Amino acid sequence: MHSRSSPIILRLTSFARPYWHVVLLAWLFVGAASAFMLLMPILLQYAIDSGINPQKVDGEFVALGSKRTLVIVGIAVMVVAALRGVFAYGQTYVSEWLASRVAYDLRNEIYNHLQRLSFAYHDKAQTGQLMSRATQDVEAVRMFTSMGLLRLLTLVILLVVVLILMVITDWKLALIAWIVMPIVAVRSIQVSRRLRPIWLEIQNLQGRMGTVLQENLSGMRVVKAFAREDQESAKFAKEANDLFDNAYRANRIQAFNQPLLSGLWLISMVAVVWFGAYQIEAGTLSIGELAKFVGFLTILQMPVRMLGMIVNMFARATSAGERIYEILDAESAVQEKPGASDLTNVQGHVRFEDVSFSYDTISPVLRGINIEARPGEMIALLGPTGSGKSTVVNIMPRFYDVTGGRITIDGMDIRDATLTSLRQSIGTVQQDVFLFSATIRDNIAYGVVDASQEEVERVAKTAGIHDFIMTQPEGYETWVGERGITLSGGQRQRLVIARTLLTDPRILILDDSTSSVDTETEYLIQQALAEVMRGRTTFVIAQRLRTVKMADQILVLQDGQIVERGRHDDLIEQDGLYREIYDLELRDQEEAYERTQAVAAEAAPSPAGGAG
């Protein structure tokens, strides 16, 4: 086998280490089943040489044995076969339990590690590849654990024992039988080397096919909107065809290898029977001894045939292990400092001190950011696309780590706080609204699973979603489709806001949180949030003039730098970027609002008319 593959296999087998007593039990069962199997040729010899006792008389073999001996041997064979069956059942049961347990632990380890990895990893990872590694690759490891790990050592021991028994029976026949063994060994190594890269490519292609499928199903509305069904089918067919070609190639190698090994052993058996018959004729070997030797040779074929299968499993497990450990060896870019302290009694005083950030070493995203947000203040972030607004709020909960400067909350560097306490202190409504396939209540209470119904309804009312929920047949127990597909954009937005508010954070981040709702709905949400934001430090990425006017401080970003800061009335007088944004995007909102107010005033009855 490959020296490169050994560490991977050793690391995979470490998952069986906690169950060493089960491994020993499985080996005991396999060893006992093998021992009873080895008794069969010995009983066969005794039955022939003692029970039948063929003797050459006048050139012909005549049976001079005892029927009683044959009956006793027959009973012994049935007992041995029954015991072998019992131990074989035990070995299968225990090995499958162990393999399933190893797969269970491995899947949990992958899943838990993915939870700990930062945004930087998930930004680059493909969902289909991750799912393939957690399912198909783990299944390859499970099969290897069941068949390869537990049986490899037993097969080696069985091989050695059988070879010794063959030598004891007749060393000349043993030499003839062993002629093919070097050929089998060399061929097995060659096949392993050829199969390993093929299986690695197969597993990568399974991940790529999963990615195409996942993206297609998630974006089905886009596919249909642009009538791209045929192109998507062609894309999937290409990946499926590549997978077929490689799987066919691997199976073709195995299909050629297995009959070749079996054919070599048949040649060996023919040679053994021919030479054995010669020795019987010469009187140097009994018929029972030849039968016993052929029985041992037949048993020897099992580990040889199994060796071919184990070579295949070894190649698959090694390739799967490489892909699995690409996940398990990945280190999160955001690490919790040893001895980090909990962030407690948060007041919400946030400071950015000369903060810089870059996703790579080439292009800085933020440079020299200085912000001070006092408890209860509302900070609005504005700027063109790509100016760094979302990055500012993403580094606050340490979804990413700053590359320069520091961020403090109530004077504590956020890198000195535990990640759990930091993120529990910051409520985030992200731009990418995500809901789980669960009930409306479960989605709202996601961050506080033990919340009471009253608390859930309170935040739903604050977010302006309660009345809609009550119109549903099952109310708060209404099931939300995948990613909230059964709800409108505004409804999803308000439900996520309710989910954030239930955690009662001291710092609130609204990342474009009202961009998907109409003006009226946004107005209702803002009215509700005005009370909620009182006493909380709030950072808002907003495109609505009403939100901007409410801000205690407006920060205008461009190319990763703060180019302007102040309140709306001050910034509007300056002929800068804020004025440009106002003229292009916000002025229309203000004029529309003024027209709405004027229409409402005209529609209202005059005081005089009312009196008359």
KOLBA-10244 format. One record per atom (N, C-alpha, C): y, x, z. Coordinates in steps of 0.1 Angstrom, whole numbers, plus 5000, padded with zeros to 4 digits. Example, Ala and Ser with C-alpha at 12.3 -4.5 7.8 and 13.67 -1.06 7.14 Angstrom:
! KOLBA-10244
494351325078 495551235078 496751325078 497851285071 498951375071 500051295079 
This chain:
! KOLBA-10244
498850085000 500050005000 501350095000 502450034998 503650104997 504150155011 504650275011 505250315024 506550235027 507250195016 508450115018 508149975024 506949925021 506649795026 506249785040 505749895045 505149895059 506149855069 507449905070 508349855080 508549705079 508649645067 508849505066 507749425072 506449465069 505249405074 505249415089 505549535094 505549555109 506549475116 507749455110 508749365116 508349225115 507649185105 507249045104 506149015114 505249115116 504149095126 504649095140 505849145142 506349145156 506649005161 506748905151 506848765156 505548715162 504448775159 503148735165 502948805179 503748905182 503548975195 503648885207 504548795208 504548705220 503248625222 502448615211 501248535212 499948635211 500048755217 499048855216 497648795221 497748715231 496448655236 495848565226 496648495218 496048405207 495548495196 496148605193 495648705183 494348755187 494148795200 492948845205 491848735204 492148615208 491248505207 490748485192 491748485183 491348475169 490448585164 490748705168 489948815164 488548805171 488448755183 487148725189 486348625181 487048525177 486348425169 485848485155 486748555149 486448615136 485248715137 485348795148 484348895151 482948835153 482948725161 481748655165 481148595152 481948525144 481548465132 480948565122 481548685122 481048795113 479748845118 479648865131 478448915137 477248825134 477448695136 476348595133 476048595118 477048625110 476748635095 475948755092 476148865099 475348985097 473948975102 473648875111 472248855115 471448795105 472048725095 471248655085 470348745076 470948855071 470048945063 468949005072 469249035085 468149085094 467048985096 467448855098 466448745100 465648735087 466348745075 465648735062 464648835061 464948965065 463949075064 462749045073 463048995085 461948965094 461048855089 461748755083 460948645077 460048685066 460548775058 459748825046 458648925051 459049025059 458149125062 457149085073 457548995082 456648955093 456048815091 456948715086 456548585084 455648565072 456148625061 455348615048 454348735047 454848855051 454148985051 453349005038 454149025027 453549045014 452849185014 451549185010 450849315009 450249324995 450249444990 449749464976 448149484977 447549384971 446049384970 445649374956 444949474951 444449484937 445649474927 446749534931 447849534922 448749414923 448449324931 449249204933 449649184948 450849124950 451349094963 450748964969 450148974981 449548854987 450148835001 450548705004 451148675017 450048675028 450248765038 449348765049 450048735062 451148665062 452048645074 451548525082 452448485091 452148385101 453148265099 452648145097 453548025096 454348005109 453748035120 454448025133 455748115133 455548235128 456748325127 457748275118 457348215107 458348155098 459148035104 458447955112 459047845119 460147895129 459647995136 460648055146 461848115140 461648185129 462748245121 463648135115 463048025110 463747915105 464647855115 464147835128 464947775139 466047875142 465748005142 466748105146 467948105135 467548085123 468548085112 469447965114 468847845118 469747725120 470647745132 470147805142 470947825154 472147925151 471748035144 472748135140 473848075131 473347985121 474347925112 475247825120 474647755129 475447665137 476547735145 476047845152 477047925160 478147985151 477648035139 478648095130 479647985126 479247865124 480147755120 481147725131 480647725144 481547695155 482647805156 482247925155 483248035157 484148035144 483648005133 484447995121 485547885122 485147775128 486047665130 487147715140 486647775151 487647825161 488647925155 488148015146 488948115140 490048045131 489547945123 490547875114 491547795122 491147725133 492047655141 493047745148 492647845154 493547935161 494448015152 493948055141 494748135131 495848045125 495547915122 496547825117 497547795127 497147775140 498147755150 499047875152 498547995152 499348115153 500348125141 499748105129 500648115117 501748015117 501447895121 502447785122 503547815132 503047875143 504047915154 504948025150 504348125143 505148235138 506248185128 505748085119 506748025109 507847955116 507447875127 508347805135 509447895141 508948005147 509948095154 510748165143 510248195132 510948265121 512048175116 511648055113 512647955108 513847935118 513447925131 514547905141 515448035142 514748145140 515548275141 516548285129 516048245117 516948245106 518048145108 517748025112 518747915114 519747955124 519348005136 520248035146 521148155142 520548255135 521348365130 522448315120 522048225112 523048175102 524248105110 523948035121 524947975129 525948075135 525348195138 526248305144 527048385134 526648375122 527448455112 528748395109 529748475106 531148425105 531348365091 532548315089 532948255076 532748355065 533048485067 532948585057 531648595050 530548575058 529248575052 528948445044 529348335050 529048205043 529948185030 531048255030 531948255018 531148305006 530248405008 529548464996 528148414994 527548355005 526148315004 525948184996 524848174989 524548054981 523647974989 523947844990 523147754998 521647744993 521447744980 520147734975 519247854979 519847974979 519148094983 518848094997 519748055006 519448045020 518347945023 518347835016 517347725018 515947785014 515947855003 514747904997 514048005007 514948085013 514448185023 513948125036 514548015040 514147945052 512847855050 512547835037 511347745035 510247825027 510447855015 509347915007 509048055011 510048135015 509748275019 509048275033 509448185042 508748175055 507348125053 507148035043 505747985040 504848105035 505448195028 504648315023 504248395035 505148415045 504848485057 503848415065 503848285066 502948205073 501548225067 501348215054 500048235048 499548375051 500448475050 499948615053 499548625068 500248565077 499848565091 498448505093 498248395086 496948315088 495848395082 496048445070 494948505062 494848655063 496048715062 496148865061 496148935074 497048895083 497248965096 496048955104 495448835105 494248815114 492948865108 492848865095 491548895089 491549035084 492649105082 492649235076 491849335084 492149335097 491449435107 490049395107 489749265108 488349215109 487549255097 488249245085 487549275073 487249425072 488149505077 487949655077 486749685086 486749625098 485649645107 484349605101 484349485095 483149425088 482649525077 483649575070 483349665059 482649785064 483149845075 482549965081 481149935086 481049825094 479749795099 478649775089 479049695078 478049665067 477649795060 478649885058 478350015052 477350095060 477550095074 476650165083 475250105082 475149965082 473849905082 473149925069 473949945058 473349975045 472750115045 473450205051 472950345051 471650345060 471650275071 470450275080 469350215072 469550105064 468450045057 467950135046 468750195038 468350295027 469550365022 469650495025 470950565021 471050585006 469850584999 469950604984 470550474978 470050354982 470650234977 472150224981 472450274993 473850264997 474750344987 474350464984 475150544974 475350484961 474250414956 474350344943 475350224945 475250154956 476150044958 477650084960 477850204965 479250244968 479950304955 479250314944 479850384933 481150304929 481150174930 482250094925 483450094935 483250134948 484250114958 485550194955 485450314950 486750384947 487550314936 486750254926 487450184915 488150064921 487449994930 488049874936 489249904944 489150014952 490350054960 491550084952 491350174941 492450214933 493050094925 492150004921 492649884914 493449794923 493049774935 493749694945 495149744947 495249884948 496549944951 497449924938 496949934926 497649914914 498149774913 497349684916 497749544915 498849504925 498749564937 499749544947 501149594942 501149704936 502349764932 502949684920 502149624912 502549544901 503049404906 502349354916 502749214920 503949214929 504249314936 505349304946 506649284939 507149354929 508349324923 508349184916 507249144910 507149014904 507348904914 506748914926 506848814936 508348814941 508948924942 510348934946 511248854937 510948874924 511748804913 511448654914 510148624916 509848474917 510648414928 510648484940 511348424951 512848414949 513348514942 514848504939 515048394929 514148374920 514348264910 514248134917 513348114926 513247994934 514547964941 515148064947 516448044953 517548004943 517548074931 518548034921 518347894916 517147854914 516847724910 517247624920 517047654933 517447574944 519047554944 519747664941 521147664941 521647574930 521047584918 521447494907 521247344911 520047324916 519747184920 520647134931 520947214941 521847174952 523247144947 523747234938 525147214933 525147094924 524147064916 524146954907 524146824915 523246814925 523246694933 524446664941 525046774946 526346764954 527446724945 527446774932 528546744923 528146644912 527246554916 526746454905 527946374900 528846334908 529946254903 530846334892 530946464895 531746544885 530946564873 529646584874 528746594862 528846474853 528746354859 528846234851 530246204846 531246244854 532646224849 532946304837 532346424835 532546504824 531446504814 530446404816 529346384807 528646524804 528346594815 527646724813 526246724817 525546604816 524146594820 523246684812 523446684799 522646764790 522846914793 524046964795 524247104799 523647134812 523747044822 523147074835 521647084834 521046994826 519646994824 519147124818 519947174808 519647294801 519747414811 520747414820 520947514830 519747524839 519247404844 518147394853 516847434846 516747394833 515547424825 515347574823 516547644821 516447794820 515947864832 516447814844 515947874857 514447844859 514147714856 512747674857 511747754848 512247784836 511447854826 511348004830 512348064835 512248204840 511248204852 511348104861 510348104872 508948084867 508747994857 507447984851 506948114845 507748184837 507348304831 506848404841 507548424852 507148524862 505948474870 505948344873 504748294880 503448314871 503648284858 502548294849 502048444848 503048534848 502748674847 501948714860 502348674872 501648714884 500248654884 500148524880 498848464880 497948524870 498448574858 497648634848 497048764853 497948844861 497448964867 496248934877 496448834885 495448794895 494148744888 494448664877 493248614870 492448724863 493048834860 492248944854 491649024865 492349034876 491949124887 490649074894 490648944898 489648894906 488248894898 488148854886 486848864879 486449014877 487449104875 487149244873 486449294886 486949264898 486349304910 484949244912 484849114909 483549054910 482549114900 483049144888 482149204878 481649334882 482549414888 482049544893 480949534904 481149434912 480149424923 478849364917 478849284907 477649234900 476949354894 477649444887 477049564882 476349644893 477049654904 476449734915 475249664920 475249534921 474049454926 472849474916 473149464903 472049484894 471449624895 472249724897 471749864899 470949874912 471349804922 470649814935 469349744934 469249624927 468049554926 467049634917 467549694907 466649774898 466049894905 466949974912 466450084919 465550044931 465949934938 465149884949 463749844944 463649774933 462349744927 461549864925 462149964920 461450094917 460850154930 461750144941 461250194954 460150114960 460149984958 459049894963 457749934955 457949954943 456749984935 456150124939 457050214944 456650344948 456150334963 456350224970 455950214983 456850274994 458050304990 459050365000 460050265005 459950135001 460850035005 460049905005 460249825016 459549695016 460449585009 459749475006 460549364999 461549305009 461249295022 462149245032 463349335033 463149465032 464249565034 465249555022 464649535009 465449514998 466249384999 465549275004 466249145006 467449165016 467149235027 468249265037 469349335031 469049445023 470049525017 470949435007 470249354999 471049274990 471849174998 471349125009 472149035018 473449105023 473249235027 474449315031 475349335020 474849365008 475749384997 476449254993 475849134995 476449014992 477548985002 477349025015 478349015025 479449105022 479149225017 480249325014 481149275003 480649184995 481549134984 482649044990 482348985002 483448895008 484648975011 484549085019 485749155022 486449215010 485649244999 486249294987 486949194980 486349064979 487148954973 488348924981 488148914994 489248885003 490348995001 489949114999 490949224998 491849194986 491349144975 492149104964 493149004967 492748894975 493648794979 494648844989 494248924998 495148985008 496149075002 495749144992 496749224984 497849144978 497449024973 498448934968 499348874979 498748834990 499548785001 500448895007 499849015007 500649135012 501949145004 501749144990 502849164981 503849044983 503348924984 504248804986 505048814999 504248855010 504948855023 505948965024 505649085017 506649195017 507849155010 507749084998 508949044991 509648934999 508948845005 509648745013 510348805025 509648905031 510248965043 511549035039 511649105028 512849165023 513949065022 513648955017 514748855015 515148785029 514148765037 514448715050 515248805059 514948935058 515649035066 517049065060 517249025048 518649035043 519548935051 519048825056 519748735064 519748785079 518548825084 518548855098 519248985101 519349075091 520049205093 521549195091 521949085086 523349065083 524149055096 525149125098 525949125110 527249045108 527548965117 528748885117 530048975117 530948945108 532249025109 533048995121 532748885128 533448845140 532348855151 532648955160 531748985171 532448955184 531648895194 532148875207 532148995215 533249035221 533249165229 532349155241 531649255244 530849255256 531749235269 531349145277 532149115289 533349025286 533348955275 534448875272 534648765283 535848725285 536248625295 536448485289 536148385297 536448245292 537848225292 538348155282 539748105281 539847975289 540547985301 540547865309 542047825312 542147695316 543547635319 544547675308 544147645296 545047685284 546247595284 547447665283 548747595282 549147585267 548647675259 548947665245 550147755240 550347865247 551447955242 550748055233 551048035220 550448115209 551448215204 550948345202 551848445196 551048525186 551648545174 551148635164 552048755165 551448875167 552248995169 551849095157 552749095147 552649185136 551149175130 550749055127 549349035123 549249055108 548149125104 547849155090 546349105089 546049065076 544649025074 544349055059 543049095057 542549115043 541149085042 540749005032 539248985030 538549105025 539249195019 538649325015 539649435018 539349555013 540249665016 541249685005 541249594995 542149614984 543349524984 543149394986 544249304985 544549234999 545649275005 546049215018 546449065015 546048975024 546348835023 547548805032 547648865044 548748845053 549248985057 550648985058 551249115062 552449085072 552349155083 553449155093 553849015097 552848925101 553148795105 553448795120 554648735123 555048725137 555448575140 554748515149 554948375152 554948355167 555748275173 555648235187 555748085187 554648025192 554647885194 554447855209 555547795215 555447765229 554647635231 554147615243 553347495246 554047365242 553347285235 553947155231 554647165218 554947275212 555747285200 554847255188 555547205177 554847185165 555347275154 554447355148 554747455138 554247405124 555147395115 554747355101 554747475092 553647485084 553447595075 553547545061 554547605053 554747565039 554647685031 554447665018 554447775009 553547734997 553747814986 552947784974 551547814976 550647764967 549247794967 548947944968 548047984977 547748124978 548748204986 549648134993 550648215001 550048255015 548948205019 548348245032 548348145043 548748015040 548847915050 547547895057 546447865049 545147835055 544647955063 544948075058 544448195065 545048215079 546348175080 547048185093 546248105103 545847975099 545247895109 543747925111 543147995101 541748025102 541448145111 542448235112 542248355121 542548325135 543148205138 543448165152 542148135160 541248065154 539948035162 538948145159 539348255152 538548365149 537348325139 537748245129 536748225118 536748355111 537848425110 537948565106 538748645116 538548775116 539248865125 540448925118 541548945125 542649005120 542349155117 542949215107 542749355104 543849445109 544849375115 546049445121 546749355130 547349415140 548149335150 547149255159 547749155166 546849075175 547448935176 546548845181 546948705184 546648685198 547648625206 547348595220 547548445222 546748405232 546948265237 547248275252 548348235257 548748245271 548648395275 549048485266 549048625269 547748695268 546648625265 545348695264 545048715249 544648835245 544148865232 542948775229 542948705218 541848615215 540548695214 540548825210 539348905209 538748935223 539548915233 538948935247 538348805253 538448695245 537948565250 536548535244 535748465251 534448425245 534748325233 533948335223 534148255211 534048105215 533148065223 532947925227 534147875234 534747945244 535847895251 537147895242 537247985233 538347995224 538347875214 537147845208 537047735199 537147595205 536747595218 536847465225 538247435229 539147535229 540547515232 541347485220 540747505208 541447475195 540747365188 541447255185 540947155177 541347175162 540347175153 540747205139 540247085130 541247035123 540946945112 541047015099 539947055093 539947145082 540247075069 540747145059 541047085046 539847025039 538647095041 537447045035 536846955045 537046825043 536546715052 535046715051 534346725062 532846715062 532346615072 531446525068 530846435077 529346445076 528646425087 527146435087 526546305083 525246315078 524546195076 524046135089 524946055095 524645995108 525545875109 525545815121 526445695123 527845735125 528745645124 530145675126 530445725140 529745665150 529945705164 529445855165 528245885160 527746025161 528746125155 529346085144 530246175137 531546195146 532046095152 533246105160 532846185173 531646165179 531346225191 530546365189 530746415177 529946545174 530246655183 531546665187 531946775196 531746745211 531646615214 531446575228 530346465228 529046515228 527946425225 527746325237 528246355249 528146255260 529346175262 530146165252 531346075253 531045935254 531745855262 531545715264 532045635252 531545515250 532045435239 533545405240 534045395252 535545375254 536345495249 535845615252 536545735247 536445745232 535345705226 535245715211 536145615205 536245495210 537145395205 538545435207 538845495218 540245535220 540745635210 540045735206 540445835196 540445765182 539445675180 539445605167 540745525165 541145455176 542445385175 543545475172 543545585179 544645685177 544745735163 543545755157 543445805143 543645695133 543745565138 543945455129 542745415121 541545435126 540245405119 539445295126 539945255138 539145165146 539045025139 540144975134 540144845128 539144835116 539144945108 538244955097 536744955102 536545035112 535145035117 534644905122 535544825128 535144695133 534844595122 535344625110 535044535099 533644555093 533044665097 531644705092 530644615099 529544575092 528544495099 527944545112 527744685112 527244745124 528244815132 529544805129 530544865137 530345015138 530445065150 530345215152 528945265149 527945185148 526545225144 526345225129 527445195122 527245205107 526945345102 525945355093 525445485089 526445535078 526745665079 527645735070 526745805060 527045785047 526245855037 526446005037 525646075029 525746225029 527246265026 527746355034 529046405033 530146295034 529746175039 530646065041 531046005027 530046005018 530345955005 530545805005 530145725015 530345585015 531745545020 532545645024 533945615029 534945665019 536145615020 537245665011 537745795017 538545865009 539145985013 539945975026 540845865027 541645845039 540745805051 539745735049 538845695060 538145815065 537645905056 537046025061 538046115069 539246125063 540246205070 540546155084 540646025086 540945975099 539845985109 538545975103 537445985112 537346135117 537646225108 537546365113 538646395123 539846335121 540946355131 540446295144 539746185144 539246125157 538246215163 537446285155 536446375160 537046495167 538146545161 538846655167 539546615180 540246495180 540946455192 540046425204 538846395201 537946365213 537646485221 537746605215 537546735222 538746765231 539846685230 541046705238 541446855239 541746915227 542147055227 543647065231 543947185236 545347215240 546147265227 545347315218 545947365205 545347285194 546147235185 545747145174 546147215161 545147215152 545347265138 545047155129 546047115121 545847015110 546047085097 544947115091 544947195078 545047095067 546247055063 546446965052 545746835055 545746785067 544946685072 545246545067 546446525061 546846395056 547046395041 546546505035 546746515020 545946415012 544946355018 544046275010 544346125012 545446095019 545745955022 547045915016 547145785014 548445735008 549545745018 550745715013 551945735022 551945635034 551445515032 551445425043 550445465054 549245505049 548245545059 548645675066 549245765058 549745885064 550845855075 551645765072 552745725082 552145675095 551045585093 550345535105 549745645113 549045735106 548445845113 549445935120 550545955114 551646045120 552145975132 552345845131 552845775143 551845785155 550545775152 549545785163 549545935168 549646025158 549546165163 550746215170 551846155168 553046195175 552846195190 552146085195 551946075209 550846185213 549846195204 548746285207 549246435208 550146465199 550646605198 551546645210 552046545217 552946575228 552246655239 552746765242 552046855252 551046945246 550846935233 549847025226 550647115217 550147235215 550747325205 550047285192 550847255182 550247205170 550747285158 549747335150 550047395137 549647305126 550547275117 550347175106 550547245092 549647235084 549847265070 550147135063 551347105059 551746975055 552446975042 552246865034 552946845022 553746725022 553946665034 554746545036 556046575043 557146525037 558446545043 558546505057 557946385060 557946335074 557346435084 556246495080 555646595089 556546715091 557146755080 558046875081 559246845090 559846735089 561046695097 560646695112 559446655115 559046655129 558846785135 558746895127 558347025132 559547085140 559147155151 560047235159 560447365152 559447405144 559747535136 558947525123 559647555112 559047555099 558947705095 557747745090 557447875086 557147865071 557947935063 557747935048 557048065044 555848055038 555148175035 555148195020 555148325016 555048365002 554448505001 553348504993 552648634992 552248695005 551748615015 551248665027 552248705037 553548665035 554648705044 555448585047 556048575059 556948475063 558348505057 558848435048 560048465041 561248385047 560948265053 561948185060 561348115072 562248095082 561748015094 562947945099 562747825105 563747745111 563447595111 564447515113 564247365112 564647315099 564347195096 564547135083 566047145079 566947095088 568347085085 568947225082 568447325089 568947465087 568447525074 567147505071 566647565059 567047495047 567447375047 567847295035 569147345030 569947405040 571247455036 571247595029 570047655031 569947795025 569347775011 569847855002 569347854989 568147944987 567047904994 565847994994 564647914989 563447964993 562147914989 561947774994 562447745007 562247615012 563047515004 564247545001 565047454993 564447424979 563747534974 563047514961 561847424962 561147434973 559947344976 560447204978 561547194985 562147064988 562546994975 563247064966 563647004954 562546964945 561447044945 560347024936 559346924941 559146914954 558046834960 558446734970 559446764978 559746684990 560946584987 561846614978 562946534976 562546394971 561546384962 561046264957 560546174969 559846234979 559346154990 560546094998 561646175000 562746125007 563446015000 563646024987 564245924979 563445794979 562045814978 561245694978 561245624991 561345705002 561445645015 562745575017 563845625012 565145565013 565145435005 564545424993 564445304985 563645204992 562545244999 561745145006 562545085018 563245175025 564045125036 565145025031 565745055019 566844965014 566244835010 565044835003 564444704999 564044625012 563644695022 563244615034 564444555041 565644635040 566844585046 567344455038 567244465025 567744345017 566844225019 565544245021 564644135023 564844075037 565344145047 565544095060 566643995060 566543875068 567643775068 568843835075 570043795070 571343855076 571543775090 572243845099 572543775111 573343645109 574243645099 575043515097 574143405092 573343445082 572443345077 571543285088 571043375096 570143335107 570943235116 572243265119 572943175128 573243045122 573543045109 573842915103 572642835101 
